[in-house]
Amino acid sequence: MPTTSYHPDVLGLPFEQLVLPQLPDYEGAVQSTLVRLRTSTHGTKAVLYLHGFNDYFFQEEMARQYQEHGYRFYALDLRKYGRSWLPHQHPNNVRDLREYHPDIDAALAVLHAKGCTTVLLSGHSTGGLIAALYAQEGTQRHILEALILNSPFLAFPQGWAARHLTVPLAAAVGRLAPDLKVPGTLPTHYGASLHRQYRGEWEYNLAWKPVKVFPITTGWLRAIHTSHQRIQRGEALTLPVLGVA
């Protein structure tokens, strides 16, 4: 368990953050960052939130809603995202989604040490995929009481040809050349619909969550593709799952 103390978060108090050092990977030093909404209550119920791709935690109102309903709120900026992104790293770079398991293990260890015995694991988009995989394979999955999946990225939304030909081909390339950038980019209208600088209502760090998303690599595609396969082959989850499209 981390021995360092919490520090004020970029969202301002009462949000605080705790850096969780991890073992180095193929890019060097690695860390993840646990964010909590500080509370004077000491209940045993808590939620751990995982953000999506090209994302990080900034949704203050969501945290306060959980707190108002009796849950201690924690969010995890996974390695190479948001607060955890280090200068030598390529943002969002991953070659296997199981690389995030130590991040979640460390966060759950903190919650357990604080007396949280009822833990909900919540994930948005790719965070939903990561949460589902962890609930199926993670070493601390027995701690989880339920999953909350918001628009989980459990399959590629493209047509048959892309899902069955293009993605598997790119994933095969990603095995040998994981840092190869995939041509093109995702549409910008989604990001523009969120941030108040454009057409949205949210205020967040555009360096950490840019409207034009960070480049996608063949290694990232392979990580997503193989995770979809593992979800489909895996045993059915026995814990309650709330899924929202």
C-alpha positions, 0 to 999 in steps of 0.5 A: 500500500502507498505510504505517501499522503494525499495532496490537493487535486487539480480540481481543488479541495475537497478533491485530493490525489494520491500517486500510486507508483507502479513497476516500469514498463517498455517506456520506463517509469509508470504511475497511476493516480487515485483521486478521492472526494474527501469526506468526514464520514467513514462508511464502508461503501465506496465506488471506484471510477475508471475513465475512458480513452482520451480521458481522465477524471473531472466529473465533480458532480458525479462524485458528489452524487455518489457521496450524497447517496452514502458512497465514498468516491474514488476515481483512478487516472490510469497510467499514461492518462491525465494526472498519471501521464509522464513526460517520457510516455506516449499518451494512452499507450497500452499493448494489453489491457491487463497492464491496468490491473496493477493500477486497479489492484493498488487503488483497491488496496487503498480502499480496503485499508480505509475500511471499504468493504462494499466496493462498486467498480464503475467504468466509462467506455474503454474504462467499462471494458477494463472494469469488466475484464478486471471483474473477470480476471483481476486478482482482487475481483473478489472485493467487488460487489457490483459493476456499473458500466456506462457505454462500455466499449465491449465491441467495435461499432464499425460494420462487418468488414471492419470488425472481421477484417480490418481490425484483426489485420491491424491487431496482427500488425500490432503484435510486431509493430505496436507503436505504428500509428493507425492512419486517420483519426476519430471525429472531433464532433464528440469532444467539441460537444463536451467542452464549453470552449466549443459547444459543450457545458464541461470545463476540463484540461484540453491537454489531457482530453483534447478534442482531436484525440491522441493517435491510435496505434496498432498496439492499442487496437490489438489490446482492445481486440484481444480484450473483446475476445477474452470477454466473449470467451470468459465465464459469465460474471456472477456479481450484479452488473448495471449497464447503460448504453 
